[in-house]
Amino acid sequence: MIAFDVDVLRREFPALDLEEGGEPVALFDGPGGTQVPRRVIDAMSRYYRTSNANEGGAFGTSRRSDAAVLEARAAMADFLGARSVQEIKFGQSMSSLTRHASRSIAASLRPGDEIVVTTLDHEANISPWRLVAEDRGLTVRTVDIRPEDGTLDLDSFDAALSGRTKLVAFGWASNALGTINPVAELVRRAHVAGALTYVDAVHWAPHGPIDVDALGTDFLVCSTYKFFGPHLGVLFGRAELLDRLPAYKVRPAHDRWETGTPNFEGIVGAAAAIEYIASVGERFGAPFVSLAGRVTGRRLILRTGMLAIRSYEMTLFERLLAGLQAIPGVRVWGVADRARLASERTPTASITIRGVAPRAAAEALGRKGIATWDGDFYAQSLVERLGLADSGGLLRLGIVHYNTAAEVDRLLGALAEIAGSAKPAAVANVGASSG
């Protein structure tokens, strides 16, 4: 077995050298955005030095820019398991891409047609569908959750499907609770009902492999800043759908789905982030080859890299979960059964502390150089459903593969101190939100 050497990988992330108050930072804010390896910074800087031009020009900088962007599409297609670079579209963010795609998809529907969303999702995969439904006279049905463990209610999912269902939008994993949905089964059920599927993989992408071809989904979106790249959104769509659906664009735009001049430097940075993940696979992915499926080349090392990352992260998460459950006054929300963690949980824990508002806890941790998020993280419907909206939501602790066991122990020690000093009746303080 090749040991996962987190110290070697941490040296690639300049931000991990930061200190606050004389202490090294411990960054558990990954679900809101990860740090980037040096190669991402270098790639974007190099683009500005050597290739900074618009596309399609008859000169060197433009040709180099076009070549770099094409390679980035190929890298992203390998990362997501797409059949063609034509199925990869870049945009400002997952939210903006979904808003754009929702308008085009809804334009192909008729009044009375139905869209299904879920309570578990980030608002970026709920609000756009509700807005276009209002515009076009569509009906939106909402799948409920099981509050006791923060999972989707599959009976509610089936009940939401009908002969009028045209699109089902759901997440691969919850950015608030870390719940992993049975995505392949949800895609299958939606397709049996005759509906398209739109999968939000933003929270899953840093934690495990994606294969859109095997999954069979029609659309999938993610954000590169959640998996070690710059702020950029990515849309996968099946080629025949992208070609067929109406697109809202200015007439001479180079692409039916990428509006305006793209963020070329960000696209190049995204390719460098994928190159980094491939390097993880090259160094630590060998034990996971048998789990990667029938792929070769870069797709193989990317998948083994993500499988190595997941294995390491979940070892840390079990350490975190055990420690949280041992602290009096701390409640862990979502799936906590260790037998279910491998298939139903990302390494993200959201908690509440009796007598301490989430914002107050986040501030106390921040003073110790420990970064966490508090609030609803734009999973507004979920936090409302759990009855936590009026008390400040949740405190979210997100592990990514550059975290260490020592950082987890430091976090647990700080949380135990916060919980131990809680007053019986603390005033709720509504926290900030993050994606």
Summary of the structure (lengths in Angstrom):
residues: 435
radius of gyration: 21.6
end to end distance: 35.7
largest distance: 70.3
contacts: 1558
relative contact order: 0.16
helix: 47%
strand: 17%
